[in-house]
Amino acid sequence: MSDFRRNCIERKPLIGTFAAIPHPVAIEVTAASGVDFLCIDWEHSQISRERIEDLIRAADVHRVPAMVRVPGHQAEDIAAVLDAGAAGVLVPRVSTAEQARAAVKATRYPPLGARGVGPGRAAAYGYRIPDYLANANEALVLAIQVETAEGLANIAEIAAVDGVDLIFIGPGDLSVSIGAMGPAGKDRLDAAIGTVTKTALSAGRAVGIFRPSPDDIGAWAQAGISFFMLASDTMFLGASLAAGVDAARAAKHAEEKN
């Protein structure tokens, strides 16, 4: 079992971020920052399938695990990113146990699943297929994203599916789906997150969540969440630049007053 999967399922505290900038330089900068992992966001960015392998390769330079959020439930998409060398997948919008089982089937080789064998980068382009097959089922992380009212209602059945390593909560979509957007919906959203967390932990699953800032990570860690996706490279770029511009303008204004 890879250290990344072991750390996930043993609920070691992990901090990562979404990678949405489609260039290896951005991946290398992110990987060198000290994150425990990164997640290439194929679902909500302009990253192409052809580019994903180069981005995973860039993360490998710094030995940082790179998982991929695939666009949907297609087994072919899951196989493509795993063949490219991804450390795992994050499957969005899983709302039923049947969908969770399909994700397990697409991620694992027989007898645990039905993933096809191919001569991709992960298997050294065909030269190390037996070695890769011997370890892939134990090494790759399967995280499924619960982010709908239907998923919330079915969380007990979803969390019970064998082969799922981690239940990942998407608060943004979940808030929209359950009608809990904005400050007025905070208590309702927090209660829903708590329900998913407690149910998943009771079923022996690790729990992850997206947070746009680190402000409340301590509170959610106390609730049992151990896997945190903190903002994204684009969000950090924008926030850092905005903070720098504000500081420069404030310094200029102070100098002009003097």
Beta strands, then each sheet from edge to edge (+ up, - down):
strand 1: 14-19
strand 2: 37-41
strand 3: 66-69
strand 4: 88-91
strand 5: 141-146
strand 6: 166-169
strand 7: 206-211
strand 8: 227-232
sheet 1: 1+ 2+ 3+ 4+ 5+ 6+ 7+ 8+ 1+
end
